[in-house]
């Protein structure tokens, strides 16, 4: 049947044009490869996300040449993060005080409406093609290797042949599921995210409020607009049904540090949902295909660094994909093994810290004690925020001295 459909050929087909996909497209097109990306959305678009960019994320965006446009588009300087524990403990970590120092003293907060649009435009400027409102029907597999995909767009179905197919299609990756690579962890949480105006007493740092019910993130993304993200166990969210907004605002009132600060009349747009989290792919490369961003791994959004991982993963994949594409034919999994190893070196420490924080929240008293200790002991809070922000080495937290001082 595919012989009867329109055909398109490229060096690389990228499924998904969010930060991971658009950045991968830009990096590879910049090197002269013929890149086609598809996405089910039309850009610009909203996306449930913390919209939090650490200094390291901004450095990666600067490599793509989009920081100036983001700042002109309304991105705000982000000083660090405040964490409030279940029983009132508090820490405030600032990027500028962490050591080693970041490439710039502040991060940025910016809506995905703005961020994704500029990343897509950068990919196009570098020479990549983007087919919007186009979805993946199924990967094409021949002799055990992925050779492209059958896709569906406004003009109907078509075949896109590619030497390398990249799954950058997020937490619910169709590419990963169709290749039988997806698995889920036990710690299943979901997020409800909205933009609200007139959130009271919001400063230049993001806020995380933890309770026995889950946690809430607050992050100013415009002069009078905040990103409000509620994360709860997947089981607790099942009762929301079709009344997401009602559930969202009722749950916010359960958090003492948030209660009374967020008013329903300030809702701008819709409450969006995403999850469950704790999803990973058992392999990130096979013959003819690779996974990047949330399609490869996503544990929990508490550290707010999904975009950083997406961009860094795109940078690593582009480097190793270029090696695989340097010889004719389908890119073999063997020629992409360096990408798997590079991901481990880049992210293993981050994954450990994410899980340390994610599972600590199960024991509120322990979490509160750790937050209190970190908040009172010199620069430990700054170190933790620097580690979660990916510019301080994870070993600064993952060592007996630091861990002991968190709870003793």
C-alpha positions in Angstrom: 0.0 0.0 0.0 2.9 2.4 0.8 3.9 2.3 -2.9 0.7 4.0 -3.8 1.2 6.9 -1.4 3.3 10.0 -1.9 6.9 9.5 -0.8 9.4 11.9 0.8 13.0 11.1 1.6 15.4 12.6 4.1 18.5 11.9 6.0 16.6 12.3 9.3 13.0 12.1 10.2 12.1 13.6 13.6 8.8 12.8 15.2 7.9 15.7 17.5 9.0 19.3 17.3 9.1 20.4 21.0 12.4 21.4 22.5 14.1 18.1 22.0 12.9 17.6 18.5 13.4 21.2 17.3 16.9 21.4 18.8 17.9 18.0 17.3 16.6 19.3 13.9 18.5 22.5 14.2 21.8 20.9 15.3 21.7 18.3 12.4 20.5 20.7 9.7 23.2 23.1 10.7 25.7 20.3 9.8 24.2 20.0 6.4 21.9 17.0 6.8 18.5 16.9 5.2 16.1 16.9 8.1 12.3 16.6 8.2 10.4 17.0 11.4 6.7 16.4 12.0 4.4 17.5 14.9 0.7 17.0 15.5 0.4 20.7 16.7 0.5 24.0 14.9 3.0 26.5 16.3 2.9 28.5 18.4 1.1 26.3 20.9 0.7 25.9 24.7 2.1 22.9 26.5 1.8 21.8 30.2 5.3 22.5 31.6 6.9 24.3 34.5 8.4 26.8 32.0 11.5 27.1 34.2 15.0 27.4 32.6 18.1 27.2 34.7 21.3 29.0 33.7 22.6 25.8 32.1 19.4 25.6 30.0 19.9 29.2 28.9 23.5 28.3 27.9 22.2 25.5 25.7 19.6 27.8 24.2 22.4 30.3 23.5 24.2 27.6 21.5 21.1 27.5 19.3 21.0 31.3 19.0 17.6 32.0 20.5 18.2 33.7 23.9 18.0 37.2 22.6 14.7 36.5 20.9 13.3 34.9 24.0 14.2 37.9 26.1 12.6 40.2 23.6 9.6 37.9 23.7 9.1 38.5 27.4 11.3 35.9 29.1 12.0 37.0 32.7 15.1 36.5 34.8 14.9 33.7 37.3 17.0 34.0 40.4 16.6 30.5 41.9 14.1 28.4 43.8 12.3 28.5 47.1 11.2 25.1 48.6 8.7 24.9 51.4 8.4 21.6 53.2 5.2 19.9 54.5 5.6 21.2 58.0 6.8 24.7 57.3 10.6 24.2 56.7 12.0 26.5 54.0 15.1 26.8 51.8 16.0 29.4 49.2 18.7 28.4 46.7 20.1 31.1 44.4 21.9 30.2 41.2 24.4 33.1 41.5 25.6 31.8 44.9 26.2 28.2 43.9 29.8 26.9 43.2 31.0 26.4 40.6 29.3 29.5 39.3 26.9 29.2 36.4 27.6 30.7 33.0 25.1 33.5 34.0 23.7 34.5 37.4 20.1 33.9 36.5 18.0 31.5 34.5 14.8 32.4 32.6 11.1 31.7 32.9 9.3 31.8 29.6 6.0 30.3 28.2 6.2 27.4 26.0 4.1 29.4 23.5 7.2 31.6 23.1 10.0 29.1 23.6 8.7 26.4 21.2 7.9 28.9 18.5 11.5 30.3 18.5 13.1 26.8 18.6 10.9 25.7 15.6 11.9 28.9 13.8 15.6 28.2 14.5 15.3 24.7 13.1 13.7 26.1 9.9 16.4 28.9 9.7 19.1 26.2 9.9 17.4 24.4 6.9 15.1 21.8 8.5 11.6 21.2 7.1 8.6 21.0 9.5 5.3 19.4 8.7 2.7 20.7 11.2 -0.6 19.0 12.0 1.1 15.8 11.0 1.0 12.6 13.1 2.8 9.3 13.1 0.7 6.4 11.9 3.4 3.8 12.3 7.2 3.4 11.9 8.4 1.5 8.8 10.5 -1.5 9.6 12.4 -3.5 7.1 14.8 -6.4 7.9 14.7 -5.4 11.6 15.6 -1.8 11.0 13.5 1.4 11.1 13.5 3.0 7.7 11.1 5.9 8.2 7.4 6.2 8.9 3.9 6.4 7.5 2.5 9.7 8.6 -0.8 11.5 8.3 -1.2 15.2 7.7 -3.7 17.8 6.3 -3.1 16.4 2.8 -3.6 12.8 3.8 -1.1 9.9 4.3 2.4 9.8 3.0 5.6 7.8 3.5 8.7 9.5 4.7 11.9 7.4 4.2 14.8 8.3 6.4 18.2 6.9 7.3 17.5 7.8 10.9 14.2 8.2 12.6 14.2 10.2 15.9 11.4 9.8 18.5 11.1 13.2 20.2 7.4 12.8 20.8 7.4 13.3 24.5 6.2 11.5 27.6 3.7 9.3 25.7 6.1 8.6 22.9 4.3 6.8 20.1 7.7 5.9 18.6 8.9 4.3 21.8 5.7 2.4 22.3 5.5 1.1 18.7 9.1 -0.2 19.0 8.2 -1.9 22.2 10.7 0.1 24.3 8.5 1.9 26.8 8.1 1.1 30.5 6.8 2.8 33.6 8.0 3.1 37.2 6.0 2.8 40.4 6.0 6.4 41.4 3.2 7.6 39.1 2.3 11.3 39.4 0.4 13.6 37.1 0.5 17.4 36.7 -2.2 20.0 36.1 -0.8 23.2 34.8 -2.3 26.6 34.2 -1.5 30.3 33.7 -2.9 32.7 36.3 -2.8 36.4 36.7 -2.4 38.3 40.0 -0.7 35.6 42.0 0.1 37.3 45.3 3.6 37.8 46.7 5.5 36.0 43.9 9.1 37.1 43.7 12.0 36.5 41.3 12.5 32.9 42.3 10.3 29.9 41.5 8.5 28.3 44.5 7.9 24.6 45.3 5.4 23.8 48.0 5.4 20.2 49.2 2.7 18.5 51.3 1.3 15.0 51.9 -1.0 15.7 48.9 1.8 16.2 46.4 3.4 19.5 45.5 2.7 22.9 43.7 5.1 24.9 41.6 4.8 28.7 41.2 6.8 30.5 38.6 6.4 34.0 37.2 6.5 34.0 33.4 5.4 37.5 32.6 4.9 40.8 34.5 1.5 39.7 35.8 1.3 36.1 34.8 2.4 33.0 36.7 2.8 29.3 35.8 1.0 27.3 38.5 1.6 23.5 38.4 -0.1 21.0 40.7 1.5 17.5 40.9 -0.4 14.7 42.6 -0.4 10.9 42.6 -2.2 9.6 39.5 -4.7 7.8 41.7 -5.8 11.1 43.4 -6.3 12.8 40.0 -8.7 10.1 38.7 -11.5 11.7 40.6 -11.1 14.9 38.6 -12.9 13.4 35.6 -13.9 16.2 33.2 -13.8 18.8 35.9 -10.0 19.6 35.8 -10.4 23.2 36.9 -12.6 22.4 39.9 -10.1 19.7 41.0 -7.1 22.0 40.4 -8.4 24.9 42.4 -9.7 22.8 45.3 -6.3 21.0 45.6 -4.4 24.2 45.6 -6.2 25.3 48.8 -4.7 22.2 50.6 -1.2 23.8 50.5 -0.7 26.4 53.3 1.9 28.3 51.3 -0.4 28.6 48.3 -3.8 29.0 50.0 -5.4 32.4 49.2 -2.7 33.5 46.7 -4.2 31.9 43.6 -7.7 33.1 42.5 -9.8 31.2 40.0 -10.9 34.5 38.4 -7.2 34.9 37.4 -7.2 31.8 35.1 -5.9 32.6 31.7 -6.7 29.9 29.2 -7.3 26.3 30.3 -6.0 23.9 32.9 -3.8 21.4 31.0 -2.9 17.9 32.2 0.1 15.7 31.6 1.4 12.4 33.0 1.7 9.9 34.5 5.4 10.4 34.9 8.2 7.9 35.8 8.3 6.7 32.2 11.5 5.5 30.5 12.7 3.6 27.5 14.6 0.4 28.0 16.8 1.3 25.0 17.3 4.7 23.4 18.8 3.3 20.1 17.9 0.6 17.7 18.9 0.1 14.1 17.5 3.1 12.2 16.1 4.9 15.2 16.9 6.8 18.4 14.9 8.5 21.2 15.6 11.9 22.8 14.0 14.1 25.5 11.0 12.8 27.4 10.6 10.0 24.9 13.8 8.6 26.3 13.4 9.3 30.0 11.2 11.4 32.3 10.9 10.8 36.1 9.3 13.7 37.8 9.1 17.5 37.1 10.0 18.6 40.7 13.5 19.8 39.6 12.0 21.7 36.7 14.7 20.7 34.3 12.9 18.7 31.6 13.8 21.3 29.0 17.5 21.2 30.0 17.5 17.4 29.6 15.8 17.8 26.2 18.3 20.3 24.9 21.3 18.5 26.2 20.0 15.2 24.9 19.5 16.8 21.5 23.0 18.1 21.5 24.4 14.6 22.3 22.2 12.9 19.8 23.2 15.3 17.0 26.8 14.7 17.7 26.6 10.9 17.5 24.0 10.9 14.7 26.3 12.9 12.6 28.9 10.1 13.0 26.3 7.5 12.0 25.1 9.5 9.0 28.7 9.9 7.8 28.4 6.5 6.0 25.7 5.6 3.5 22.6 3.7 4.4 20.4 3.2 7.5 22.2 4.3 10.7 22.8 1.2 12.7 22.3 1.0 16.4 26.0 0.0 16.7 27.0 3.4 15.3 24.8 5.1 17.9 26.1 3.3 21.0 28.2 6.4 21.8 24.9 8.3 22.3 23.8 5.8 24.9 27.1 6.1 26.8 27.1 9.8 26.5 23.6 10.0 27.9 24.6 7.9 30.9 27.6 10.2 31.6 25.6 13.3 31.3 22.5 12.3 33.2 23.2 9.5 35.6 23.9 11.9 38.5 20.8 13.9 37.7 18.6 10.8 37.6 19.9 9.8 41.0 19.2 13.3 42.5 15.7 13.3 40.9 14.9 10.0 42.5 16.4 11.0 45.9 14.0 14.0 45.9 11.0 12.2 44.4 11.1 9.3 46.9 11.9 11.5 49.9 8.6 13.3 49.4 6.8 10.0 50.3 8.0 10.6 53.9 6.9 14.2 54.8 8.7 14.4 58.1 12.0 13.3 56.6 11.6 15.7 53.6 10.7 18.6 55.9 13.7 17.9 58.1 16.0 17.8 55.1 14.6 21.1 53.8 15.1 22.8 57.2 18.7 21.6 57.5 19.6 22.7 54.0 17.9 26.1 54.6 20.0 26.8 57.7 23.4 25.4 56.7 25.3 28.0 54.6 25.4 27.4 50.9 23.9 23.9 50.9 20.6 25.1 49.5 22.5 26.9 46.7 24.4 23.7 46.0 21.3 21.7 45.7 19.6 24.2 43.4 22.8 24.3 41.3 22.8 20.5 41.0 19.1 20.3 40.1 19.9 23.1 37.6 22.6 20.9 36.0 25.6 23.3 36.4 26.9 22.0 39.7 28.2 18.4 39.6 25.8 15.9 41.2 28.6 14.5 43.3 28.4 17.7 45.4 25.1 16.3 46.7 25.6 12.5 46.2 28.2 12.1 48.9 28.0 10.9 52.6 28.9 14.3 54.0 26.2 16.3 52.2 23.5 13.6 52.7 24.3 13.2 56.4 24.1 17.0 57.0 20.7 17.0 55.3 19.1 14.9 58.1 21.4 15.0 61.1 
